[in-house]
Amino acid sequence: MFSPLVHAQDIVVREIPSLDKLPVNAIHRIFQDSDGYIWYGTFNGLCRNDGYNIRVFRSDLYHPGLLSDNYITYISEDYEKKIWFGTMKGGYILDKATSQITPMDLQEFSDQNVFTINVTKDGNIWVSMRGVLFRFRADGTLVKRYKTEYNHSPEFVYIVYEDKAGDLLISITRGGMYKLNKETDDFEAYFHNEDYMDIERIIWDETNGYYWLGTWGKGIVRFNPDGKTKEEQYIPQPLPVDITGNPTGAIYHMVQDDIFHYIWVTSWKDLFAFRITEKGMLKQVDTSSFLTPGNKILYEIYKDKEGKLWVSSFDVESFIIDIRDYIVKKYPLPDLRNRLKANPAINSLCKEEEDIFWFSQDRYGLCIYDSQKDKLKHYSECPGTRHLPFGDVYDLVRSHSHNRIWAMPYGSTVFGLSQQNLEMKEELRVDISQITKNPGTNTSLFEDSNDNLWIGTTTGLFVYRIKASTLESIPEVSGHVAGITQTADGRIWAVVKNKGIYQVGQNKHIEHYSFNKDFICVDATSDGNLWIGTAEGEVLMFDHRFKEKLTDYSFNCGMKGDIINNITVDIYNHVWITTNQMIKEFNPRNGAYRSYSTKDKNFLLTRLLSHAVYYDKKGEIYFGGISGIVSISPTQQLESIPEQVKTHITDIKIMGKSIWENKLKQNPITTSVCVSPNDQNLEIEFSSLDFHNLDQIRYAYRMVGVDLDWIYLDDRKNSAFYNRLDKGKYIFQVKATDKNGLWSNEITEVVIHRLPAWYETWWAYLIYVLLCAGFLSYCIYIYLKRMKRKNDEKWADSAELVKMHQYLDTKESLSVPEFAEIDKLLLNRATKAVEEHLGEAEFNVVSLAEAMNMSRSTLSRKIKVITGKTPLDFIKDIKMQHACRMLENKTATIADVITALGYSDYKNFTQSFKEAFGMTPSEYQKQIKEKAEESADSSR
């Protein structure tokens, strides 16, 4: 019934990016604007998709009254980049630059259903409503309104279409096609055929040179306006047949793809594809290989700029039909699935020329598989291998000089196998335990260009000379050999866990380069550089010219720390890096890389296994894992000239709120974005609008004036964040890679103005300057005043100093009142000094001079002038006066007085006292006593 699908591997169904962020999963309309944004019409608003995020335009609690109705019926764009969209209650115009929405001038129809919106090459916008077709200019001005009636009944216009001759055609519900008469500016009937009056879609088939009409009820019709009869003009085609075998003629939407030129239609029941036969007739294509069979409630099928087909749906998730010239080839291994009743888990593999695979299935063992016939044979089914230990084969290597496969099971033995008609047999075996008592366990296997088989184990390195059938040990290499390879100069290289790299030369000379790294795998590019993967997720390059250096390329190829299971170098010197979840093709020369993820539902494999990689050196790299085997052809796409990809600023958020939420009057991208001083957080989102290669696209950005260099983002990251920008003008720049990982030279810029706070404005700075100037002036005034006072004090001090010199130098007492006052002060100070040292026998004239801060001569001179006494007599008089007062105390003894006044003996004290008062101390005490008694008698 159906034509088999040609190139079925080139058509896949993919999920629509960010579909889960829509307000409702059911999409009614799909449209791509001139910038590349995808717009969705849903039952709950107009949605814009940039590949990462969805922006919704609708009436809700945050935007009350924005639209009269949220059911979006149609979407289009004028040549001034404004979005025209219809709802069940009127139409609207969205200015993409400012996000401002204004209603269309639909006059008395403003609250009715907008059926279609079409834009013609002259820039006019045609809006269809029941019974009327409006014609607008891009500025929203109404040009004319046309009645759309059939048999006096108001009808809708399905489509406004410009044919290849430049004529304007419309089709009316139940009324057929009409052409605009440019002279009368009215529509006239155009090739009416009573059998085909409901024409939903018109497309021109450039390849075959005729029109295809999609009708409601009659399916697809080939249309030839040059036909002489109705039969020549309208050629009916077979109706689409659904999964139940029933035909359906209700066509919703119709497109023609750019690769196979199939006609694709959404109908009342499902999505259908038709190929065009040599006779110009349609033949339905079997889509079951990529499209889940079953009736579906679908709406629109839309072809984007890349030629991908977007299908909107109600009861299932909307999806993309991806038609490509190049894609991953898949081997789901149905025969193995049937045997296991479970998913395949391929943990090692290799391949012969004739599409014969050798692989080891986890917990099942070694198998041989004919992919052409989908025929599989287990090692236990072959007499020559049924008794061999192939329940778990760790690695498989194809011998390129001999018609055999090297199989490395667990243990210390390697087997050489061959096959004929899928019948395995053993050719030879290499048992390492024959030459060493400590062979270890097999870890790696490599056949070089000189017919040598190198075997790595957990204890060392061994080589089997195939032609000589001899096995040798390489004693200089010890430890866990993780990988072996050969460079173009014939040298063998082995990487050993936590020990480093060993080189085995042609003359068996061994060189060791010590590195404490947990190496996992190795391969070599043609320039002799080694590429090594580690358990820490590092991708390292070793250039033997720099013996002590490993160059880390982990960041350059976007690694995230996952263990590197395998590294393979292809004929273009691209490095293929395998982790459990990802394959990366990396070009070291320009830094470009492309990723293949197990998270992609169309990739087949859900996990990649460590030794399940095989490169046939001709055109394919095969990867095994959970769910089967895939193959990818190395290409030079990573060597090509970068596409000039434009990066769009999709949103700017200040303090978490989009600036487009405000009522903007200008496009902030082409003018500038102003950030107030209180707004601390700035987030900028961007996208290259490549919806089909999101895993390959990367971005780099910088804020000129803040960032010293470009900041490179990881895969699927598309935003930049800044906090607390200083006031001033900044230029934000962003660029992207193309689908091949090559950096575009096109840089998008947006100007950011961080406005100054009041204290950062020019008038604030003027006030600061004035305040500083005033404060400085005040400080200068205070300083000058203080200096004047000090100078005055110095002048006064100088005058006083002159007087003091005059006072100290004079040898006679002066009658100047000021000097008399100084005499009094000097005597008081001298008296006080003597009194403070009465009990010190050593206190003499020198001590008094020091206490007075005077020289002995000056002191002696002044004391003599003032008192007429020598300083010694001055001291003695003060002490004698104190002696009198002390002797007047009845309880005081002469000995107490002698001690208190610092005299050393009775004789000296008595002599001094007698010289001062004309009597001895005892006579003075007696005199005081007698006077006291006389005073007492007289009182009686």
ZAMARGU-4260 file (C-alpha; in steps of 0.2 Angstrom, whole numbers, plus 5000, padded with zeros to 4 digits):
<rodrens>
0) 5000/5000/5000 | 5014/5012/5005 | 5030/5017/4996 | 5045/5012/5007 | 5054/5027/5014
5) 5070/5032/5005 | 5084/5036/5016 | 5074/5032/5032 | 5090/5035/5043 | 5090/5053/5037
10) 5073/5057/5044 | 5071/5058/5063 | 5058/5065/5075 | 5065/5077/5088 | 5058/5086/5103
15) 5054/5105/5101 | 5066/5114/5113 | 5059/5122/5129 | 5042/5114/5125 | 5040/5111/5144
20) 5041/5130/5147 | 5025/5134/5138 | 5010/5139/5147 | 5001/5124/5138 | 5009/5110/5128
25) 4995/5111/5115 | 5002/5122/5101 | 4989/5129/5088 | 5001/5139/5077 | 5019/5140/5073
30) 5029/5154/5064 | 5047/5159/5062 | 5051/5177/5061 | 5064/5186/5051 | 5076/5186/5065
35) 5074/5167/5068 | 5063/5167/5083 | 5050/5154/5084 | 5032/5160/5089 | 5019/5148/5095
40) 5000/5152/5095 | 4993/5142/5110 | 4976/5142/5119 | 4984/5152/5132 | 4994/5166/5124
45) 5007/5171/5111 | 5024/5163/5115 | 5041/5167/5108 | 5055/5153/5109 | 5073/5158/5108
50) 5079/5140/5110 | 5082/5141/5129 | 5067/5151/5136 | 5049/5155/5132 | 5042/5172/5133
55) 5023/5173/5135 | 5012/5188/5129 | 4994/5186/5137 | 4982/5193/5149 | 4985/5187/5166
60) 4986/5193/5184 | 5003/5201/5180 | 4997/5209/5163 | 4978/5212/5166 | 4969/5217/5150
65) 4984/5215/5138 | 4973/5205/5126 | 4954/5203/5124 | 4957/5184/5122 | 4972/5172/5124
70) 4967/5160/5111 | 4980/5164/5097 | 4973/5160/5079 | 4986/5166/5067 | 5004/5173/5067
75) 5013/5183/5054 | 5026/5197/5052 | 5027/5212/5042 | 5043/5219/5033 | 5046/5231/5048
80) 5048/5217/5059 | 5032/5219/5069 | 5022/5203/5073 | 5004/5203/5068 | 4993/5190/5077
85) 4975/5186/5078 | 4964/5180/5093 | 4946/5174/5094 | 4942/5192/5099 | 4952/5203/5087
90) 4969/5206/5081 | 4985/5214/5088 | 5002/5221/5082 | 5017/5217/5093 | 5032/5229/5091
95) 5047/5217/5094 | 5059/5231/5098 | 5049/5237/5113 | 5036/5223/5116 | 5022/5235/5115
100) 5005/5228/5109 | 4992/5238/5100 | 4976/5232/5093 | 4972/5232/5074 | 4959/5244/5067
105) 4946/5230/5063 | 4932/5242/5065 | 4916/5234/5070 | 4924/5217/5069 | 4937/5220/5082
110) 4929/5208/5094 | 4928/5193/5082 | 4939/5179/5076 | 4954/5183/5066 | 4955/5168/5054
115) 4971/5171/5044 | 4985/5184/5042 | 4996/5185/5027 | 5009/5197/5021 | 5012/5200/5003
120) 5028/5206/4994 | 5022/5224/4992 | 5022/5225/5012 | 5003/5224/5013 | 4995/5214/5027
125) 4979/5204/5024 | 4968/5200/5038 | 4954/5188/5036 | 4938/5188/5047 | 4921/5181/5043
130) 4914/5190/5028 | 4928/5203/5026 | 4946/5204/5021 | 4956/5219/5028 | 4971/5226/5019
135) 4983/5236/5030 | 5000/5245/5028 | 5014/5240/5039 | 5011/5256/5050 | 4993/5249/5054
140) 4984/5260/5042 | 4969/5252/5034 | 4970/5253/5015 | 4954/5244/5010 | 4941/5230/5016
145) 4935/5217/5004 | 4919/5207/5006 | 4922/5189/5006 | 4905/5180/5002 | 4900/5165/4992
150) 4882/5163/4987 | 4878/5178/4998 | 4885/5169/5013 | 4900/5177/5023 | 4915/5167/5022
155) 4933/5166/5028 | 4949/5167/5017 | 4960/5152/5020 | 4975/5159/5012 | 4982/5174/5002
160) 4995/5168/4990 | 5006/5176/4977 | 5009/5165/4962 | 5025/5164/4952 | 5018/5176/4940
165) 5015/5189/4954 | 4997/5187/4954 | 4988/5188/4971 | 4976/5173/4974 | 4965/5170/4988
170) 4954/5154/4993 | 4938/5156/5002 | 4929/5143/5012 | 4917/5133/5001 | 4920/5146/4987
175) 4936/5141/4978 | 4950/5152/4972 | 4950/5171/4967 | 4962/5182/4959 | 4965/5201/4962
180) 4961/5211/4947 | 4975/5225/4949 | 4965/5237/4938 | 4948/5236/4947 | 4956/5231/4964
185) 4943/5218/4966 | 4944/5199/4967 | 4937/5188/4952 | 4934/5169/4952 | 4949/5159/4947
190) 4948/5142/4939 | 4933/5137/4949 | 4929/5118/4950 | 4914/5113/4959 | 4923/5097/4966
195) 4937/5108/4974 | 4930/5123/4982 | 4938/5121/5000 | 4956/5125/4996 | 4966/5126/5012
200) 4984/5127/5005 | 4993/5132/4989 | 5011/5127/4986 | 5022/5129/4971 | 5033/5114/4967
205) 5049/5122/4960 | 5057/5105/4956 | 5042/5098/4946 | 5035/5114/4939 | 5017/5114/4946
210) 5005/5118/4960 | 4999/5107/4974 | 4982/5111/4982 | 4977/5105/4999 | 4959/5104/5001
215) 4946/5100/5014 | 4938/5084/5010 | 4946/5080/4993 | 4964/5078/4999 | 4979/5084/4988
220) 4976/5090/4970 | 4989/5094/4957 | 4984/5111/4949 | 4989/5117/4932 | 4982/5134/4927
225) 4988/5131/4909 | 4977/5116/4907 | 4963/5118/4894 | 4950/5108/4903 | 4945/5106/4921
230) 4952/5088/4921 | 4969/5095/4915 | 4968/5109/4928 | 4964/5098/4943 | 4972/5081/4944
235) 4966/5072/4960 | 4979/5062/4970 | 4977/5047/4981 | 4969/5051/4998 | 4980/5049/5013
240) 4977/5032/5022 | 4978/5031/5041 | 4984/5017/5051 | 4967/5008/5051 | 4967/5008/5032
245) 4954/5022/5030 | 4956/5036/5018 | 4955/5054/5024 | 4953/5069/5013 | 4953/5084/5026
250) 4970/5093/5024 | 4974/5106/5037 | 4992/5111/5032 | 5004/5106/5018 | 5023/5109/5015
255) 5036/5102/5003 | 5053/5098/5011 | 5070/5103/5003 | 5079/5087/5003 | 5067/5073/4996
260) 5054/5085/4990 | 5041/5075/4999 | 5024/5083/5001 | 5020/5083/5020 | 5002/5086/5026
265) 4993/5087/5042 | 4975/5080/5041 | 4961/5076/5052 | 4969/5061/5058 | 4988/5061/5057
270) 5004/5067/5048 | 5007/5060/5030 | 5021/5061/5018 | 5020/5058/4999 | 5034/5056/4986
275) 5031/5062/4968 | 5032/5049/4955 | 5040/5051/4938 | 5022/5053/4931 | 5019/5068/4943
280) 5007/5058/4955 | 5009/5056/4974 | 5013/5040/4982 | 5011/5039/5001 | 5027/5035/5010
285) 5028/5023/5025 | 5033/5034/5040 | 5033/5021/5053 | 5052/5020/5055 | 5052/5037/5063
290) 5034/5042/5067 | 5024/5032/5080 | 5010/5024/5071 | 4992/5030/5076 | 4980/5043/5074
295) 4984/5060/5081 | 4976/5077/5083 | 4988/5088/5073 | 4986/5106/5067 | 5000/5115/5058
300) 5015/5109/5049 | 5028/5123/5046 | 5044/5123/5037 | 5058/5134/5045 | 5073/5143/5037
305) 5083/5127/5040 | 5071/5116/5031 | 5065/5107/5046 | 5047/5103/5048 | 5038/5109/5064
310) 5022/5100/5068 | 5009/5107/5081 | 4999/5095/5090 | 4985/5094/5103 | 4985/5076/5110
315) 5003/5072/5109 | 5018/5084/5111 | 5022/5094/5096 | 5038/5089/5087 | 5051/5092/5073
320) 5053/5082/5058 | 5072/5083/5055 | 5078/5079/5037 | 5097/5079/5035 | 5109/5074/5023
325) 5121/5067/5037 | 5116/5058/5052 | 5122/5045/5065 | 5119/5028/5058 | 5111/5016/5071
330) 5112/4997/5074 | 5099/4992/5086 | 5103/4974/5085 | 5086/4967/5085 | 5092/4948/5084
335) 5101/4951/5100 | 5087/4960/5108 | 5076/4945/5104 | 5088/4933/5112 | 5091/4943/5128
340) 5073/4950/5129 | 5083/4965/5135 | 5093/4980/5129 | 5110/4976/5121 | 5125/4981/5132
345) 5140/4981/5120 | 5156/4983/5130 | 5169/4979/5116 | 5168/4979/5097 | 5177/4979/5081
350) 5171/4976/5063 | 5177/4967/5047 | 5175/4974/5030 | 5159/4965/5025 | 5148/4973/5038
355) 5152/4959/5050 | 5153/4965/5068 | 5162/4956/5082 | 5156/4962/5099 | 5155/4956/5117
360) 5138/4958/5126 | 5139/4961/5144 | 5134/4945/5154 | 5132/4935/5137 | 5149/4935/5129
365) 5157/4936/5112 | 5145/4937/5097 | 5147/4939/5078 | 5134/4949/5069 | 5130/4951/5050
370) 5121/4969/5050 | 5115/4966/5032 | 5105/4950/5036 | 5102/4955/5055 | 5110/4938/5059
375) 5119/4934/5075 | 5129/4920/5081 | 5136/4917/5099 | 5153/4910/5102 | 5145/4895/5111
380) 5136/4890/5095 | 5153/4888/5086 | 5162/4871/5089 | 5179/4880/5087 | 5175/4893/5101
385) 5162/4885/5112 | 5175/4880/5125 | 5185/4896/5126 | 5183/4909/5140 | 5173/4922/5130
390) 5159/4925/5143 | 5167/4942/5145 | 5179/4949/5132 | 5187/4965/5138 | 5194/4971/5121
395) 5193/4967/5102 | 5206/4972/5090 | 5205/4969/5071 | 5222/4963/5063 | 5225/4973/5047
400) 5238/4962/5040 | 5230/4945/5044 | 5212/4940/5042 | 5209/4938/5060 | 5202/4947/5076
405) 5212/4948/5092 | 5201/4944/5107 | 5206/4949/5125 | 5196/4940/5138 | 5198/4942/5157
410) 5215/4934/5162 | 5232/4934/5154 | 5229/4926/5137 | 5225/4934/5120 | 5216/4924/5106
415) 5218/4926/5087 | 5201/4922/5079 | 5194/4921/5062 | 5177/4917/5054 | 5168/4911/5039
420) 5150/4912/5036 | 5149/4918/5055 | 5157/4902/5060 | 5171/4907/5073 | 5187/4897/5075
425) 5203/4899/5085 | 5219/4903/5075 | 5231/4905/5089 | 5233/4910/5107 | 5246/4920/5116
430) 5248/4915/5134 | 5259/4928/5144 | 5260/4916/5159 | 5272/4906/5148 | 5286/4919/5150
435) 5283/4926/5167 | 5277/4921/5184 | 5267/4937/5187 | 5258/4941/5171 | 5244/4951/5179
440) 5228/4953/5170 | 5225/4960/5152 | 5221/4978/5151 | 5226/4984/5133 | 5229/4978/5116
445) 5237/4986/5100 | 5244/4979/5084 | 5257/4990/5076 | 5262/4993/5058 | 5277/4980/5059
450) 5266/4965/5063 | 5269/4966/5082 | 5255/4963/5094 | 5257/4974/5110 | 5249/4968/5126
455) 5247/4978/5141 | 5243/4970/5158 | 5241/4976/5176 | 5260/4971/5179 | 5269/4977/5163
460) 5271/4977/5144 | 5273/4962/5132 | 5275/4961/5113 | 5271/4946/5102 | 5281/4945/5086
465) 5267/4938/5074 | 5279/4933/5060 | 5291/4924/5072 | 5278/4918/5084 | 5288/4924/5099
470) 5283/4932/5115 | 5294/4945/5124 | 5293/4955/5140 | 5298/4973/5141 | 5305/4973/5158
475) 5308/4992/5159 | 5289/4995/5158 | 5281/4990/5174 | 5264/4994/5182 | 5246/4995/5175
480) 5247/4998/5156 | 5231/5008/5152 | 5234/5011/5134 | 5246/5008/5119 | 5248/5017/5103
485) 5260/5021/5089 | 5266/5037/5081 | 5270/5040/5063 | 5289/5037/5066 | 5286/5019/5071
490) 5289/5022/5090 | 5277/5013/5102 | 5270/5023/5117 | 5262/5015/5132 | 5254/5025/5146
495) 5255/5017/5164 | 5243/5023/5178 | 5252/5034/5190 | 5269/5031/5183 | 5269/5040/5167
500) 5273/5038/5148 | 5285/5025/5141 | 5292/5026/5123 | 5299/5010/5115 | 5310/5014/5100
505) 5314/5004/5085 | 5330/4999/5093 | 5321/4993/5109 | 5328/5009/5118 | 5316/5014/5132
510) 5313/5031/5138 | 5302/5035/5153 | 5293/5052/5156 | 5287/5052/5174 | 5269/5059/5177
515) 5258/5054/5192 | 5242/5054/5183 | 5228/5041/5183 | 5229/5037/5164 | 5215/5028/5155
520) 5218/5029/5136 | 5229/5036/5123 | 5230/5039/5104 | 5242/5049/5093 | 5240/5062/5079
525) 5250/5062/5064 | 5262/5075/5071 | 5268/5063/5084 | 5258/5071/5099 | 5250/5059/5111
530) 5232/5063/5117 | 5228/5055/5134 | 5212/5053/5144 | 5212/5052/5163 | 5200/5045/5176
535) 5198/5063/5182 | 5191/5068/5166 | 5206/5077/5159 | 5211/5077/5141 | 5230/5079/5140
540) 5242/5082/5125 | 5260/5076/5126 | 5273/5083/5115 | 5289/5073/5116 | 5299/5088/5113
545) 5294/5095/5129 | 5297/5080/5140 | 5291/5086/5157 | 5275/5094/5151 | 5257/5089/5148
550) 5246/5102/5140 | 5228/5101/5147 | 5215/5103/5134 | 5200/5098/5145 | 5193/5116/5145
555) 5196/5119/5127 | 5185/5104/5122 | 5172/5107/5135 | 5175/5093/5147 | 5166/5093/5164
560) 5176/5080/5174 | 5168/5064/5168 | 5180/5049/5166 | 5188/5048/5149 | 5184/5031/5143
565) 5192/5032/5126 | 5202/5043/5114 | 5202/5040/5095 | 5211/5050/5082 | 5203/5050/5065
570) 5212/5054/5048 | 5209/5073/5049 | 5218/5073/5066 | 5202/5076/5075 | 5202/5069/5093
575) 5186/5059/5097 | 5183/5059/5116 | 5171/5046/5124 | 5164/5047/5141 | 5149/5037/5148
580) 5137/5051/5142 | 5145/5060/5128 | 5156/5059/5112 | 5165/5074/5107 | 5174/5077/5091
585) 5188/5090/5094 | 5199/5099/5082 | 5215/5104/5091 | 5220/5116/5077 | 5205/5128/5079
590) 5197/5123/5095 | 5181/5118/5087 | 5171/5103/5094 | 5155/5094/5091 | 5145/5084/5104
595) 5134/5069/5103 | 5125/5065/5119 | 5116/5050/5125 | 5102/5061/5132 | 5097/5064/5114
600) 5083/5052/5111 | 5088/5050/5093 | 5105/5045/5097 | 5100/5026/5101 | 5113/5024/5114
605) 5108/5028/5132 | 5126/5025/5139 | 5143/5023/5131 | 5154/5009/5137 | 5173/5010/5139
610) 5181/4998/5126 | 5166/4998/5114 | 5175/5010/5101 | 5182/5005/5084 | 5189/5015/5070
615) 5190/5007/5053 | 5203/5020/5047 | 5192/5023/5031 | 5176/5032/5035 | 5167/5026/5051
620) 5170/5026/5069 | 5159/5014/5079 | 5153/5016/5096 | 5144/5003/5107 | 5135/5004/5123
625) 5118/5002/5130 | 5105/4999/5116 | 5116/4994/5102 | 5129/5002/5091 | 5130/5018/5081
630) 5143/5024/5068 | 5148/5042/5064 | 5158/5047/5049 | 5172/5059/5052 | 5171/5074/5041
635) 5180/5090/5038 | 5166/5101/5044 | 5176/5106/5059 | 5190/5113/5047 | 5178/5124/5037
640) 5176/5143/5037 | 5165/5148/5052 | 5148/5153/5048 | 5144/5171/5052 | 5132/5168/5066
645) 5122/5182/5074 | 5119/5182/5092 | 5103/5190/5098 | 5100/5198/5115 | 5085/5189/5120
650) 5082/5197/5137 | 5089/5209/5149 | 5084/5207/5167 | 5087/5220/5180 | 5084/5214/5198
655) 5076/5199/5190 | 5063/5208/5180 | 5064/5210/5161 | 5066/5227/5155 | 5053/5223/5142
660) 5040/5222/5155 | 5041/5241/5156 | 5033/5252/5143 | 5048/5256/5132 | 5048/5269/5119
665) 5064/5264/5110 | 5073/5248/5106 | 5086/5246/5121 | 5097/5235/5110 | 5100/5249/5097
670) 5100/5263/5110 | 5106/5259/5127 | 5100/5250/5143 | 5100/5261/5158 | 5103/5254/5175
675) 5098/5264/5191 | 5110/5265/5205 | 5098/5255/5216 | 5098/5241/5204 | 5112/5230/5209
680) 5109/5214/5198 | 5110/5214/5179 | 5107/5198/5169 | 5108/5197/5150 | 5102/5182/5140
685) 5106/5178/5122 | 5104/5165/5108 | 5110/5162/5091 | 5092/5155/5087 | 5099/5139/5081
690) 5086/5127/5087 | 5093/5112/5079 | 5111/5112/5086 | 5109/5118/5104 | 5121/5105/5110
695) 5134/5111/5098 | 5132/5130/5101 | 5143/5139/5114 | 5144/5157/5119 | 5157/5169/5125
700) 5154/5186/5132 | 5163/5201/5140 | 5159/5218/5147 | 5171/5230/5141 | 5178/5240/5156
705) 5174/5225/5168 | 5180/5209/5160 | 5198/5208/5155 | 5195/5194/5142 | 5181/5184/5135
710) 5172/5173/5147 | 5168/5156/5138 | 5152/5147/5144 | 5148/5128/5145 | 5136/5120/5133
715) 5118/5125/5135 | 5123/5141/5145 | 5116/5157/5138 | 5117/5171/5151 | 5129/5183/5159
720) 5127/5190/5176 | 5134/5206/5184 | 5132/5213/5201 | 5135/5231/5208 | 5142/5239/5192
725) 5151/5256/5195 | 5143/5271/5187 | 5147/5274/5169 | 5145/5268/5151 | 5149/5249/5147
730) 5148/5239/5131 | 5142/5221/5133 | 5148/5210/5119 | 5143/5192/5115 | 5148/5180/5101
735) 5143/5162/5097 | 5149/5146/5088 | 5141/5139/5073 | 5134/5121/5072 | 5152/5115/5069
740) 5159/5123/5085 | 5168/5136/5075 | 5168/5154/5083 | 5159/5167/5072 | 5167/5184/5070
745) 5151/5193/5071 | 5149/5201/5088 | 5133/5208/5095 | 5135/5223/5106 | 5123/5233/5118
750) 5127/5248/5128 | 5124/5248/5147 | 5123/5264/5156 | 5124/5263/5175 | 5116/5279/5180
755) 5125/5289/5195 | 5117/5290/5212 | 5114/5307/5218 | 5130/5307/5227 | 5139/5302/5211
760) 5132/5316/5200 | 5142/5331/5194 | 5133/5343/5205 | 5136/5332/5220 | 5154/5332/5215
765) 5154/5351/5213 | 5147/5352/5231 | 5161/5340/5237 | 5174/5351/5229 | 5166/5367/5237
770) 5165/5358/5254 | 5183/5352/5252 | 5189/5369/5246 | 5179/5377/5261 | 5187/5365/5273
775) 5204/5367/5266 | 5202/5386/5267 | 5196/5385/5285 | 5211/5373/5289 | 5223/5386/5281
780) 5215/5400/5291 | 5217/5390/5307 | 5235/5386/5303 | 5239/5404/5299 | 5231/5410/5315
785) 5240/5397/5325 | 5256/5402/5317 | 5253/5420/5320 | 5250/5416/5338 | 5266/5405/5339
790) 5276/5419/5331 | 5269/5431/5344 | 5273/5420/5358 | 5290/5417/5351 | 5292/5436/5350
795) 5285/5438/5368 | 5296/5424/5373 | 5311/5432/5365 | 5307/5448/5375 | 5305/5439/5391
800) 5321/5429/5387 | 5331/5446/5385 | 5324/5451/5402 | 5328/5435/5410 | 5346/5436/5404
805) 5346/5454/5411 | 5339/5448/5427 | 5350/5433/5429 | 5366/5442/5424 | 5363/5457/5435
810) 5373/5457/5452 | 5362/5470/5460 | 5344/5470/5465 | 5334/5480/5453 | 5319/5490/5458
815) 5309/5485/5443 | 5292/5478/5450 | 5293/5464/5437 | 5310/5459/5443 | 5305/5460/5462
820) 5291/5448/5458 | 5304/5436/5450 | 5315/5437/5466 | 5300/5432/5476 | 5296/5417/5464
825) 5315/5412/5464 | 5316/5412/5484 | 5299/5403/5485 | 5305/5389/5473 | 5322/5388/5481
830) 5314/5387/5499 | 5302/5373/5492 | 5317/5364/5485 | 5327/5364/5501 | 5311/5359/5511
835) 5308/5344/5499 | 5326/5338/5504 | 5327/5342/5522 | 5332/5325/5528 | 5345/5322/5515
840) 5363/5325/5522 | 5370/5325/5504 | 5359/5340/5498 | 5370/5355/5496 | 5372/5370/5485
845) 5375/5359/5469 | 5359/5349/5472 | 5350/5365/5475 | 5356/5373/5458 | 5351/5357/5449
850) 5333/5358/5457 | 5332/5376/5451 | 5338/5372/5434 | 5352/5385/5436 | 5371/5385/5436
855) 5379/5385/5454 | 5387/5402/5450 | 5370/5410/5444 | 5361/5403/5459 | 5374/5409/5471
860) 5374/5426/5463 | 5355/5428/5464 | 5354/5421/5482 | 5367/5433/5487 | 5359/5448/5479
865) 5341/5444/5485 | 5345/5438/5503 | 5363/5444/5506 | 5368/5426/5510 | 5377/5412/5502
870) 5367/5397/5496 | 5374/5387/5510 | 5369/5399/5523 | 5352/5400/5514 | 5350/5381/5516
875) 5356/5381/5534 | 5344/5395/5539 | 5329/5386/5532 | 5334/5370/5541 | 5337/5380/5557
880) 5319/5387/5556 | 5312/5370/5554 | 5323/5365/5569 | 5315/5378/5580 | 5298/5373/5575
885) 5302/5355/5579 | 5310/5359/5596 | 5294/5368/5601 | 5286/5351/5600 | 5286/5344/5618
890) 5288/5327/5612 | 5302/5330/5600 | 5320/5326/5606 | 5335/5334/5599 | 5340/5318/5591
895) 5324/5317/5582 | 5327/5334/5575 | 5345/5330/5570 | 5339/5315/5560 | 5325/5324/5552
900) 5336/5338/5546 | 5349/5327/5539 | 5364/5331/5551 | 5376/5317/5554 | 5381/5322/5572
905) 5376/5332/5587 | 5391/5344/5587 | 5388/5351/5569 | 5369/5353/5572 | 5372/5362/5589
910) 5385/5373/5582 | 5374/5378/5567 | 5359/5381/5579 | 5370/5392/5591 | 5377/5402/5576
915) 5359/5405/5570 | 5350/5408/5587 | 5364/5412/5600 | 5360/5397/5610 | 5361/5378/5610
920) 5346/5367/5606 | 5344/5362/5624 | 5345/5380/5630 | 5331/5384/5617 | 5320/5370/5623
925) 5323/5376/5641 | 5318/5394/5636 | 5303/5388/5627 | 5298/5378/5643 | 5300/5392/5655
930) 5290/5404/5644 | 5276/5391/5644 | 5276/5390/5663 | 5276/5409/5665 | 5261/5410/5653
935) 5252/5396/5664 | 5255/5406/5680 | 5249/5422/5674 | 5233/5414/5667 | 5229/5408/5685
</rodrens>
